[in-house]
Amino acid sequence: MSPSANSSRSAPGRRAFLGLAGGTGAAITLGAAGYSRLAPASTGRVLTSTAPVPVPFAVSLPVPPTARPARSEGRADVYELEQREGRVEILPGLTTTVWGYDGIFPGPTIAARSGHPVRVRVHNSLTVPTVTHLHGGVTPPESDGYPTDLLLPTRCAPGQTRDHTQGAHGGDITTAYRTYDYPMAQQSATLWYHDHRMDHSAPQVWRGLAGFFLITDDEEDKLPLPRGDRDVPLMLCDRSFNEDGSFRYPDHAHDDFPDGVLGDVQLVNGTPWPLLEVSGCRYRFRLLNGSNARRYQLRLDVESGGRGRFTQIGSDGGLLPAPQNLDSIDMAPGERFDVIVDFADHPVGSRLILRNTAAEGRMRDVMRFDVVRAAKDATRVPDRLSTRYEDLTPTTGIPVRAFDFRRTSADGEDRQMWTINGEPFHPDTVLARPRLGSIERWRISSDFHHPVHVHLAQFQVIARGNRPPAAKDAGWKDTVDVRPYEVVEALVRFTGYLGRYMIHCHNLEHEDMAMMGNFQTV
């Protein structure tokens, strides 16, 4: 299949109705022969690879390279990134063409400093338009990566320009390159950047347009946490492959995979089921669920018996006020967890397998850690992490808003579509106008697993279905997993900038099928 198989779908395709059985929470996908009834807890359907599946734990874990600034402009460090095709070996003996920032997958990691502005100039040498979003970034609206603010390819004939901009609805369209300004007025955190093009985020992220963006600050520097090669970013995602090694993605995902596309090869930093040799000491792992639709319930199993343990120190928006020990971690697409694992708890020769208990078969395994040497360790996890963390408390009189993520019947049609508050996305529709500097109480409901992402603002989860939030909800969040028939309540703080921003489902197939909405800070 051509990598650009979906590139000709126009905006009306985003609103194409989904052939689903409504009203039950279980759905039957039409147009994909042989698929069975979907259980309410599922987050998509598996697209089976035709390429041979590699042996797990045979390849070492790679770590994405750190980008270097090309120059300075005033106080800002300027990075030049080129979106281009690259040929890489993901499956043994086969070549995969990726669409990558600088031609690699994941793209280069940008290491930024709180209070020190960053300017990223993205050059598009692909054959399709792109949009780059800094997920978790507090950025001006013109640099937020709004889905119709297209960056057209460097080589774009007039006819192609017309095709590419069809349905752009007045977006800010540029050609060849686009500059994104990130003021970095936020605390240390694990962010990521990825494609956010309207109608096409799912296939373009699937083909490689994603990378880490890490922020550090003085508060974090003072903590005795693991650093250097013991501070490891881990992008978890699933993909499927054709027989020749190319990425396999459905030509008509909107029709055949409306609930989400699940791959059958587990990747970590772009490598299938990798192995990391570790010393017997503490490591920091920056976990990112970069999948289109797959959820993870992560657990550390010792191969000889027993379990490892995670100590969570950070969430989407940065450090927690205090660490918390977790036996498992639930991660929806877009979420990040910063955790410490102390391999000194396991003797040299131990093997620990990171497993996804939400998956089946070979997809239950994610990667393996082999403890190969003893080591001195001067690091520790202090009882107090962020002294600047502020617990938000609900008060009377603050605005309360409801956002219902749901399959909704189309007028006059015996079919359904993904919507927020009963409406599919339109760039001209504004769902809320919160005041900059204010706090609002948002109630988010769902009929499916919807990882809900809010641009610009960060929030604290205060309730799940009239119960206290789960341990996984700790800290400042920008993405929350709303489970089937659940109401999540969050206190959302609006700081930063005036302008138009988004709330949307981060199941990328849902996002591409209209499950997005605008809010305008005023």
TAPENOR-V540839 format. One record per backbone hydrogen bond with DSSP energy under -0.5 kcal/mol. CO is the residue of the C=O (numbers start at 0). NH is the residue of the N-H. E is the energy in kcal/mol with one decimal. If there is no record, write none. Layout:
BEGIN
CO,NH,E  CO,NH,E
END
This chain:
BEGIN
1,4,-1.7  3,6,-1.6  5,8,-1.7  9,12,-1.6  9,13,-0.6  10,13,-1.6  10,14,-0.7  11,14,-1.0  12,15,-1.5  17,19,-1.5  17,415,-2.7  18,29,-1.2  19,21,-0.7  26,28,-0.5  26,37,-2.1  27,29,-0.5  28,31,-0.6  31,34,-1.7  36,38,-0.5  38,41,-1.7  44,261,-2.9  45,47,-0.7  54,57,-0.8  58,274,-2.3  64,66,-0.5  64,108,-3.0  70,77,-3.0  72,75,-1.8  75,72,-2.5  76,78,-0.5  76,118,-3.1  77,69,-3.0  77,70,-1.1  78,80,-0.6  78,120,-3.2  80,82,-0.6  80,122,-3.0  81,83,-0.7  81,101,-4.4  81,102,-0.6  82,124,-2.7  83,99,-2.5  85,87,-0.6  85,97,-3.0  87,89,-0.8  87,95,-3.5  89,271,-0.5  90,93,-2.1  95,87,-2.7  95,97,-0.7  97,85,-2.0  97,99,-0.7  99,83,-2.5  99,101,-0.6  99,102,-1.8  100,103,-1.1  103,100,-0.6  106,211,-0.5  108,66,-2.8  108,110,-0.6  109,111,-0.7  109,213,-2.6  111,215,-1.8  112,115,-2.4  114,116,-0.6  115,112,-0.5  116,76,-2.1  117,181,-3.3  118,78,-3.0  118,120,-0.6  119,121,-0.7  119,179,-3.0  120,80,-2.6  120,122,-0.5  121,177,-2.2  122,82,-3.6  122,124,-0.8  123,153,-2.6  129,150,-2.6  130,132,-0.5  130,195,-2.0  132,134,-1.0  132,193,-1.9  133,135,-0.5  133,136,-2.0  134,191,-1.3  136,138,-1.0  136,455,-0.7  139,142,-1.8  140,143,-1.2  145,148,-2.3  146,197,-2.2  147,149,-1.7  149,151,-0.6  149,173,-2.6  150,129,-1.8  151,175,-1.9  153,155,-0.9  156,160,-2.5  157,161,-2.0  158,162,-2.0  159,163,-3.2  160,164,-2.0  161,165,-0.5  162,165,-0.8  164,167,-2.2  167,170,-0.9  170,172,-1.0  173,151,-3.3  174,176,-2.0  175,123,-2.5  177,121,-2.9  177,179,-0.5  179,119,-2.8  179,181,-0.5  180,182,-0.5  181,117,-2.9  183,114,-3.5  183,185,-1.2  188,190,-0.8  188,214,-2.7  190,212,-2.2  191,134,-2.7  192,210,-2.2  193,132,-2.7  196,199,-1.6  196,200,-1.0  199,203,-1.8  200,204,-2.6  201,205,-2.2  202,206,-1.3  203,208,-1.8  204,207,-1.8  206,98,-3.2  207,209,-2.1  208,194,-1.8  209,105,-0.5  209,106,-3.2  210,192,-2.8  211,109,-2.0  212,190,-2.5  213,111,-3.5  214,188,-1.2  215,113,-3.0  216,220,-2.1  217,221,-1.4  219,222,-1.6  222,224,-1.7  223,379,-2.7  226,229,-2.0  227,230,-1.8  229,231,-0.6  229,283,-3.4  230,232,-0.5  231,285,-2.5  233,235,-0.8  233,287,-2.3  234,268,-2.3  235,289,-2.4  236,266,-3.2  238,263,-0.7  238,264,-1.6  239,247,-2.9  240,49,-2.4  240,50,-1.2  241,244,-2.2  243,94,-0.6  245,241,-3.3  246,248,-0.6  249,252,-0.8  251,254,-1.0  251,255,-2.8  252,256,-1.8  256,259,-1.4  259,44,-2.5  259,261,-0.5  261,46,-3.0  264,238,-2.2  265,272,-1.8  266,236,-2.1  267,270,-1.4  270,267,-2.5  270,273,-0.6  272,56,-2.6  273,367,-2.0  274,60,-2.6  275,369,-2.1  277,371,-2.4  277,372,-0.8  278,280,-2.3  279,374,-0.6  280,342,-2.2  282,284,-0.5  282,340,-2.3  283,231,-3.2  284,286,-1.0  284,338,-2.5  285,233,-2.8  286,336,-2.1  287,235,-3.1  287,289,-1.1  288,333,-3.1  291,507,-1.9  295,330,-3.2  296,356,-2.7  297,328,-1.7  298,300,-0.7  298,354,-3.2  299,307,-2.5  300,352,-3.2  301,304,-2.0  305,301,-2.1  309,311,-0.6  309,325,-3.1  310,339,-2.6  311,323,-1.7  312,319,-3.0  313,337,-2.1  314,317,-1.4  317,314,-2.6  319,385,-1.5  320,384,-2.5  323,311,-3.0  325,309,-2.4  328,297,-3.2  328,330,-0.6  330,295,-2.6  331,334,-2.2  334,288,-2.2  336,286,-2.9  336,338,-0.6  337,312,-3.0  337,313,-1.7  338,284,-2.8  339,310,-1.9  340,282,-2.1  340,342,-0.9  341,344,-1.4  342,345,-1.6  346,349,-2.0  349,370,-2.6  350,302,-3.4  351,353,-0.5  351,368,-3.3  352,300,-2.6  352,354,-0.7  353,365,-2.6  353,366,-1.1  354,298,-2.0  354,356,-0.7  355,358,-1.7  359,362,-1.4  360,363,-1.8  361,364,-1.2  363,355,-3.6  366,353,-2.5  367,275,-2.5  368,351,-3.0  368,370,-0.5  369,277,-3.0  369,371,-0.8  370,348,-3.3  372,279,-2.4  379,381,-0.7  384,386,-0.7  385,388,-0.6  394,397,-1.2  398,440,-2.9  400,442,-3.1  402,404,-0.7  402,444,-2.3  403,405,-0.6  403,420,-2.7  403,421,-0.5  404,446,-1.0  405,418,-2.1  407,416,-1.8  409,412,-2.3  414,409,-2.0  415,17,-5.1  416,407,-2.8  418,405,-2.0  419,422,-1.6  422,419,-2.2  425,428,-1.8  428,430,-0.5  428,517,-0.7  431,519,-2.7  433,521,-2.3  434,437,-2.1  437,493,-2.5  439,441,-0.7  439,491,-3.1  440,400,-2.6  441,443,-0.6  441,489,-2.3  442,402,-2.9  442,444,-0.5  443,487,-2.9  444,404,-2.9  445,484,-1.2  447,449,-0.9  448,450,-0.5  449,451,-1.0  449,481,-2.3  450,452,-0.5  450,505,-3.7  451,479,-2.1  452,503,-2.3  454,456,-3.2  457,492,-2.7  458,476,-3.0  459,490,-2.6  462,488,-2.5  463,466,-1.2  466,463,-2.7  469,472,-1.6  470,473,-1.6  472,460,-0.6  475,316,-2.7  476,458,-2.5  477,453,-2.5  479,451,-2.9  479,481,-0.8  480,482,-0.7  481,449,-2.7  482,485,-1.2  485,445,-0.9  485,487,-0.5  486,464,-3.4  487,443,-3.1  488,461,-2.7  488,462,-1.4  489,441,-2.8  489,491,-0.7  490,459,-2.0  491,439,-2.3  491,493,-0.5  492,457,-1.1  492,494,-0.8  493,436,-3.5  494,496,-0.7  498,520,-2.5  500,518,-2.3  501,454,-2.9  502,516,-2.2  503,452,-3.1  505,507,-0.9  506,509,-0.5  506,510,-2.6  507,511,-2.2  508,512,-0.5  509,512,-1.2  509,514,-1.8  510,513,-1.0  512,417,-0.5  513,424,-1.3  513,515,-2.0  514,504,-2.2  516,502,-2.3  517,430,-3.0  517,431,-0.7  518,500,-3.1  518,520,-0.5  520,498,-1.3
END
